[in-house]
Amino acid sequence: MSDDETPKERVDRELGELLQGLRVAVTGVQVLFAFLLTVPFASGAGRVTGAHGWLFYVALLGAAVASVAYIAPAAQHRILFRTGNKEALLRRSNRFGVAGSLSLGTSMTAAAALVVDVLFDARLAVVTGAVIAALALWAWLVEPLLTRAWAADSPPRP
């Protein structure tokens, strides 16, 4: 926050930045979700059973939950427009963004593991899923939390 930014201006700016970030993420999750919705209608989809069926279910559920989480802030913003609840909306939207990221990471991990298992084998699918999950967890959760913790221990910047 700059010295000449009022609390209202800060909340307006932060909400705009958050919604812009969610717009980027929602496009990717919508493409993944749309693709997953078409899979059952493809030829050969009836052969997806057992572990493959569960991986597909987890991928589909994760994409659906991520879609809801990423779209919720924009929908709530429209309903709460001019009610004076922008600070609460900002905090809630941030939680939705984190939940969306976790759901998207779960969906991507399950979808990639399913494809690799079908094309190659279960061992490589497990490794691939583990790498994707670890990368998503690091990039979307652990690294920012570490940065936040380190920033809290550092003296304030001028």
C-alpha positions, 0 to 999 in steps of 0.5 A: 500500500502506498502512503497516499492510498486510502484503505478503500482504494487498497481494497479496490485495488486488491480485489481487482488484482485478485479477480484478474488472477482468477480470470487467468486460472478459470480459463485453464480449468474450464478447458480441462473441465470441458474436455473431461465432460466429453470423455464419457461420450468418446468411443472406448470410454466404456472400458474405463473401469476400476482404478481408471474410473476412480482417477477419472472421477477424481479429475472430473470432481476436482475440475468441477470444484475448481470451477465453482471456486474460481467463479464464486468471487465474480458471482458474489461480487455481482450479488454484493455490489454496492453493499459495502462488503468489499473487504469480506468479499476480498478475504472470501475470494482469496480463500476461494482462490486457494481452494480452486488451486488445490482442486485444480492441482488434484484434477491435473494430477489425476488426469495426467496419471490416468492418461499415463497409465493408459498409454504406458503403465501404472508405475510411470503414472504414479511417478508422473502424478507425484511429480505434478502434485509436488510441483503444484504444491510447491509452486502454488502453496509451499513457496508462497507460504515460505515467502510469507513467513520469511517476510514476517520475520524481515524488517519492514521495507521503506 
